[in-house]
């Protein structure tokens, strides 16, 4: 995952309390009892003031109003030996407060850190050992279905954070964009920032092209499209001055446009025959490639993009 603050991950779980339960079941294979509601609870797990034990997120699962499970979510971005003392307390105190079994979910984006978080914690009583369930980057589901992203936008955003720099990044973004569009503006702005910043450069260009096709109207989205275009143009001008050759600028622009076009076609599931791929890569007119890229955001076939008869 890209560098993110502790609060970013915490907010995702607060915005969708059921996310903790969904990840325990779907990503880590932990069984939970049936429930009808997931509700945030107090993160203060002590009666002492100021609070000595404060979890990141505490979620109570209820079945027709009765607590059936507590889930403590802890986001861990660095090694902290004190957590091996506090995590067992979080579990036992939550169990006592809510009168039901308690689970722990540790979110550790860094693979090396995830190994440390998962080490068993010996409490001292024979057989009383806490083995923290840890959600690492590779455990996060890859969300590429727009319907699933619409039902669970926070899971879609988390998927982008985990996998945005991979070859799946643009596909995930394409699924999450329509889901973000339907949210209130503040949350949409926040989620768009997270998704956009999690992508590699090729995926960002594809995302910008697809946003045109979706006619995404939010002011913040328009701002980032314009900003991305401006930064790309500035980068091209700087590179051109350094190289001192107009030919070099044109060639770089052409290669980027061709790569972005093929990325958008792949993301949208449009088959590209080898002959067409070769034609796109061989095209030397950057303006024509960019027109094709804009068409690719909404077209249903390669023929419609390249102005060929169906």
C-alpha positions in Angstrom: 0.0 0.0 0.0 1.2 3.5 -0.5 2.2 5.6 2.5 -1.0 6.4 4.4 -1.7 7.8 7.8 -3.2 5.8 10.7 -6.4 7.8 10.5 -7.1 6.9 6.9 -7.5 3.3 7.7 -9.4 4.0 10.9 -11.9 6.2 9.1 -12.7 3.4 6.5 -13.7 1.1 9.4 -15.6 3.8 11.2 -17.5 4.7 8.0 -18.6 1.1 7.5 -18.7 -0.8 10.9 -19.6 -4.1 9.1 -16.2 -3.9 7.2 -14.4 -5.5 10.1 -16.7 -8.5 10.3 -16.7 -8.9 6.5 -12.9 -9.0 6.4 -12.6 -11.4 9.3 -14.9 -13.8 7.4 -14.0 -13.3 3.8 -10.3 -12.5 4.0 -9.2 -14.4 7.1 -11.7 -17.3 7.2 -12.9 -16.6 10.8 -16.4 -17.7 11.6 -18.8 -15.2 13.2 -22.4 -15.7 14.5 -25.3 -14.4 12.5 -26.0 -10.7 13.1 -28.5 -8.1 11.9 -26.5 -4.9 12.7 -22.9 -3.7 13.1 -22.6 -0.7 15.4 -19.6 1.4 16.6 -19.0 1.3 20.3 -16.9 3.4 22.7 -13.1 3.0 22.0 -12.4 3.6 25.7 -11.8 0.2 27.3 -11.1 1.4 30.9 -12.8 3.3 33.6 -9.5 5.1 34.5 -9.2 8.7 33.4 -7.4 9.6 31.3 -8.0 6.4 29.4 -5.0 4.0 29.4 -6.5 1.6 26.9 -8.1 3.1 23.8 -8.6 0.9 20.7 -8.7 2.3 17.2 -12.2 1.1 16.4 -14.6 -1.1 18.4 -17.6 -2.7 16.6 -20.4 -4.5 18.2 -22.4 -7.0 16.2 -26.0 -7.3 17.3 -28.6 -9.9 16.5 -32.0 -8.2 16.9 -30.5 -5.7 19.4 -28.6 -8.3 21.4 -24.7 -8.1 21.3 -23.3 -11.4 19.9 -19.7 -10.4 19.1 -17.3 -7.5 19.6 -14.6 -6.8 17.1 -11.6 -4.6 18.1 -9.9 -3.1 15.0 -6.2 -2.0 15.5 -4.3 -0.4 12.6 -0.6 -1.0 13.0 1.9 0.9 10.9 5.0 0.4 13.1 6.4 -2.1 15.7 5.1 -1.2 19.1 5.9 -3.7 21.9 3.3 -2.1 24.1 0.6 -3.6 21.9 1.5 -7.1 23.0 0.3 -6.0 26.5 -2.7 -3.9 25.4 -4.3 -6.2 22.8 -5.1 -9.0 25.2 -6.6 -6.4 27.5 -8.8 -5.0 24.7 -10.2 -8.4 24.1 -11.0 -9.4 27.7 -12.3 -6.0 28.7 -14.5 -5.7 25.6 -15.9 -9.2 26.4 -16.7 -8.1 30.0 -18.3 -4.8 28.9 -20.6 -6.2 26.2 -21.2 -9.7 27.6 -20.3 -11.6 24.5 -17.2 -13.1 22.8 -14.6 -10.7 21.4 -12.4 -10.8 18.3 -9.3 -8.8 17.4 -8.5 -7.6 13.8 -5.1 -6.1 13.3 -4.6 -4.2 10.0 -0.9 -4.2 9.0 -0.2 -3.0 5.4 3.5 -3.6 5.7 4.3 -7.3 5.0 7.2 -7.4 7.4 5.2 -5.7 10.1 2.3 -8.2 9.6 4.6 -11.0 10.6 5.4 -9.3 13.9 1.7 -8.6 14.6 0.8 -12.2 14.1 3.2 -13.6 16.6 1.3 -15.4 19.5 1.1 -13.5 22.8 1.5 -15.7 25.9 -0.7 -14.3 28.6 0.8 -16.5 31.4 -2.1 -18.8 32.2 -1.5 -22.2 30.6 -3.3 -22.4 27.3 -4.3 -18.7 27.4 -2.6 -17.5 24.2 -3.7 -14.7 21.9 -2.9 -15.3 18.2 -3.9 -12.0 16.6 -5.7 -12.3 13.3 -3.8 -10.0 10.9 -5.0 -8.4 7.7 -2.0 -7.9 5.4 -1.9 -6.3 2.0 -2.2 -9.6 0.1 -5.2 -10.6 2.3 -7.4 -7.6 1.1 -9.9 -8.8 -1.6 -9.4 -7.5 -5.1 -12.7 -5.7 -5.9 -13.3 -5.4 -9.7 -17.1 -5.8 -9.7 -18.9 -2.4 -9.8 -21.9 -3.9 -8.1 -19.8 -5.1 -5.2 -18.1 -1.7 -4.9 -21.5 0.0 -4.9 -22.6 -2.2 -2.0 -19.4 -1.8 0.0 -17.5 1.3 -1.2 -15.1 1.2 1.8 -14.0 -2.3 0.8 -13.4 -1.0 -2.8 -11.3 1.8 -1.5 -9.3 -0.5 0.7 -8.8 -2.7 -2.3 -7.4 0.2 -4.3 -5.0 1.1 -1.4 -3.8 -2.5 -1.3 -3.6 -3.3 -5.0 -3.6 0.1 -6.8 0.0 -0.1 -7.9 -0.5 -3.6 -9.4 -1.8 -4.5 -12.9 -5.2 -4.7 -11.3 -5.1 -1.1 -10.2 -7.0 0.5 -13.1 -9.6 -2.3 -13.1 -10.3 -1.7 -9.4 -10.5 2.1 -9.9 -13.0 1.5 -12.7 -15.2 -0.5 -10.4 -14.9 1.9 -7.4 -15.5 5.2 -9.3 -19.3 4.8 -9.9 -19.6 3.8 -6.2 -17.8 6.9 -5.0 -19.9 9.1 -7.3 -23.1 8.2 -5.3 -21.7 9.3 -1.9 -21.9 12.6 -0.1 -19.4 15.1 -1.4 -17.1 15.1 1.6 -16.8 11.3 1.7 -16.5 11.1 -2.1 -13.7 13.7 -2.1 -11.8 11.7 0.6 -12.2 8.4 -1.2 -11.3 9.8 -4.6 -8.1 11.2 -3.1 -7.2 7.8 -1.7 -8.0 5.8 -4.9 -6.2 8.3 -7.1 -3.1 8.5 -5.0 -2.9 4.7 -4.7 -2.5 4.2 -8.5 0.6 4.0 -10.6 0.9 6.6 -13.4 -0.5 4.4 -16.2 -3.6 3.6 -14.1 -4.1 7.3 -13.3 -4.1 8.2 -17.0 -6.6 5.4 -17.6 -8.7 6.6 -14.7 -8.8 10.2 -16.0 -9.9 8.9 -19.4 -12.7 6.8 -17.9 -13.9 9.7 -15.8 -14.6 11.6 -19.0 -16.7 8.7 -20.1 -18.6 8.5 -16.9 -19.3 12.3 -17.1 -18.1 12.5 -13.5 -19.4 15.9 -12.4 -18.1 16.5 -8.9 -15.9 19.6 -8.6 -13.1 17.7 -6.9 -13.0 15.1 -9.7 -12.7 17.8 -12.3 -10.0 19.5 -10.3 -7.9 16.3 -10.3 -8.4 15.6 -13.9 -7.2 19.1 -14.8 -4.4 18.9 -12.3 -3.2 15.6 -13.7 -3.3 16.9 -17.2 -1.4 20.1 -16.2 1.2 18.1 -14.4 1.7 15.8 -17.4 2.1 18.7 -19.7 4.5 20.4 -17.4 6.5 17.2 -17.1 6.6 16.9 -20.9 7.8 20.4 -21.3 10.5 20.0 -18.7 11.7 16.7 -20.3 11.6 18.4 -23.7 13.8 21.3 -22.6 16.2 18.9 -21.0 16.5 16.7 -24.1 16.4 19.7 -26.4 14.5 17.8 -29.2 11.0 18.2 -30.3 11.2 14.6 -31.7 11.9 13.3 -28.2 8.8 15.0 -26.8 6.5 13.7 -29.5 7.8 10.2 -29.2 7.3 10.1 -25.4 3.8 11.6 -25.7 3.0 9.0 -28.4 4.2 6.0 -26.4 2.3 7.2 -23.3 -0.9 7.7 -25.2 -0.6 4.2 -26.8 0.0 2.6 -23.4 -2.9 4.4 -21.8 -5.3 3.5 -24.7 -4.4 -0.2 -24.3 -4.9 0.0 -20.5 -8.4 1.5 -20.8 -9.3 -1.2 -23.3 -8.1 -3.9 -21.0 -9.9 -2.4 -18.0 -13.2 -2.1 -19.9 -12.9 -5.7 -21.1 -12.7 -4.9 -24.8 -10.8 -7.5 -26.7 -7.9 -6.2 -28.7 -6.6 -8.5 -31.6 -2.9 -8.7 -32.1 -3.2 -6.8 -35.4 -5.0 -3.9 -33.7 -2.5 -3.8 -30.8 0.3 -3.6 -33.3 -1.5 -0.8 -35.2 -2.0 1.2 -31.9 1.6 0.8 -30.9 2.8 1.7 -34.4 0.7 4.9 -34.5 3.0 8.0 -34.4 0.3 10.7 -34.3 -0.2 11.6 -30.6 -3.3 13.7 -31.3 -5.0 10.8 -33.0 -4.0 8.4 -30.2 -5.5 10.8 -27.6 -8.7 11.0 -29.6 -8.9 7.2 -29.6 -8.2 7.3 -25.8 -11.2 9.6 -25.2 -13.4 7.3 -27.4 -12.2 4.2 -25.5 -13.9 5.5 -22.3 -17.4 5.0 -23.8 -17.1 2.8 -26.9 -18.3 -0.7 -27.0 -15.8 -2.1 -29.5 -12.3 -1.5 -31.0 -13.9 -0.8 -34.3 -15.9 2.1 -32.9 -12.7 3.6 -31.4 -10.7 3.4 -34.6 -13.5 4.6 -36.8 -13.8 1.3 -38.6 -17.1 -0.3 -39.7 -18.5 -2.9 -37.2 
